[in-house]
Amino acid sequence: MTSLFKTTLIGAAAMAMTVSGSFASDLIITFDDLNPGPKAAFEAAVEKFKGENPDINVTVNINDREAHKTAIRNFLTADAPDVTTWYAGNRMRPFVDAGLFADVSDVWEANGFSETLASTKPSMTVDGKQYGVPYTYYQWGVYYRKDIFDKLGLSEPKTWDEFLAAMRTINDSGVKPLTIGTKFLWPAAGVFDYLNLRQNGYDFHNQLTAGEVKYTDPRVRETFARWKEMLDAGGWVDNHATMDWQEGMSLFIKGEAAMYVMGNFAVGSMRDGGLTDDQIDFFQFPVINPDIANAEEAPTDTWHMPTNAKNKENAKKWLAFVAREDVQTEWNKSMGQLPINSKSSVGDDKFLQEGFATLNAAAGIAQFYDRDAPAEMAKAGMEGFQEFMVKPDRLDAILERLDKVQERVYK
Amino acid sequence: MSEAPAQPGPAMAMRTVQHSWFHRNRIKLAPWLFLAPALIFFAIYVVIPIFQSIWISFYEWDGLYNADGSTRATWVGVQHYIDLMDDDRFMTSLKNNVLWLVLFMLAVPIGLGIALFLNQTVTGIRLYKSLFFFPFVISQVVVGLIFSWFYNPNFGVVGFVWEFFGATPPAILADEDLVTYGIIAAGLWPQIAYCMILYLTGLNNVSPDQIEAGRLDGAKGWKMLWHVILPQLWPATFLAIVVTVIGALRSFDMIAIMTQGGPYGSSNVLSYYMYETALSEYGYRYGYGSAIAVVLFAIMLIFISFFLWKMWRDEKGN
């Protein structure tokens, strides 16, 4: 009797498997942000996807962002999900080179993404093929204390000379012009990128981060010369090498510094710190060379399909879904960032509105120094920027060291 | 049948003849059986990885496998070691490691001093003792954080002290000349407590007879300490030196928390530089990182050999 019971059970299980096998298929999604805002926005998108594709069994894994950076190196080979988040530019390049990210050019082709996602297409492309789709980015720029500017009778500087003049005025009033925290290096890279983009342009940025230009090149020296002018104008707060970006922010909130070259995520901390929208504002990094079109920094977060994905058809459905205009509109509204799809609309936050206008008008979208340059070069470069800000007279030694690193990294 | 073992007598003697090999050698085997789990784990997680590190250090490898699981590592021989000789960051790390080793040794005499001071019979001394234990109990990460704030020129205690005397406070953790000393000072705080605990234990075992005998011979103060007490504290001193050397060479947590090797690499040490090149976000050069690990291991090997030799000699002497 027990054996009869067993057979029935096994039969029923086998039946169940065939039934689910014939109707449903799987999709395993790995996402990398546990912060409440992005997590909720992602989960809402998954629900929407499930609603549209009732026949797909969706399994979701959400990792901590830092843990994800380590884990992805193993799971792409060992136990790949069907889709995973990552970053554009050179950050995805090692995985493309190792053949771990699959070519999804057909998804771009079929959905007309070359037009709607045009702004980030170059940073998703390796050798003419696309290896993922972008779903969100945010602008960088100069955030400033409007109340301090008003008190000193300053307006948003448009040119380099106006910018330097504003710095001197602010410095004379006893407030530091710019705050920054370089303990974790990357904020300095934002400053370098903007100086370099305005001085030498978007193509030069790409040549430099691709290792085609030496750091001792006179054009790079020009960029550092502008930086030196900022230092000479009393540009930065003291002791920035001991502070992370939030500690730098506290000086901004306390009114001890008037400006901050930062990404749009900084607005959240400013509001949390008690500043009202009347006290803070944003301007585009000023023009240095009027012959050069304005390119902007906008780090892009992306979705990719690993080569070892088991449900490739469903994965492509997901990629097409996340880049769709309505999905990107909702997703970014709830996350407080900018959609990449040019047909999407933006939340009514004034910074997002201004950022969207800026990015849509940009001559190029840079991914940020540490995502455009290979990791090892980025680390050495950012240490160099930090060193330059503290000891500007060591410029020659710094640039020569960077050349040495460059030679090894790109060989 | 089941009652048989409980019955003493000739039946028992008969059975011994049939005992298995295992049973006959159980006295010899027992320690190895108890050691086996530790030995197996020690082999898997310590000994074998050492050889794997040495092996990987001859390869250029970014830690990734191809999609089919095959390796992407390429053989470069001793190239990484040649590169190390020409690497400013590595040289800074090596120099800082030496600095750590030398200055960290201060923990031993300071720990002894505090232990001698606390080894008195006064009311409430237990409370003082436990207060001195405290830094050892606090996690290294917390110590690092506390000292980062402590050193902060804008709102730290150091800043206030400087300003009290009308001076501009130094940004210790942003100054390439001061930063390593600042971190070592922070690391010394719990290390001194550790050495103190070792010495307090040692002082408990100092024989009162010998002190008595020393007194009768007219020894007191420094002479008493040097000729009577310190020799008896030798085991504690040996242990204190061992843990301090190891602590100095594997200094990692403090640097990771306080500066991440900065400003611009000037507070780096080998263990953190190895982590940075091999495992951090900006690294993933497994081969190069392994080469650094091998160098660090070679340095440790010098001390390990010395300690093992010393222990062997002491045991033979006894």
Interface residues (C-beta under 8 A of the other chain):
Chain A: K69 T70 R73 L76 T77 P94 F95 A98 G99 L100 T182 K183 F184 L185 D238 N239 H240 A241 T242 P306 T307 N308 D370 A375 E376 A378 K379 E383 G384 Q386 E387 V390 R401 R408
Chain B: D62 G63 L64 Y65 N66 A67 G69 R72 D83 D88 S148 Y151 N152 P153 N154 A171 L173 A174 T259 Q260 G262 P263 Y264 G265 E276 T277 L279 E281 Y282 G283 Y284 R285
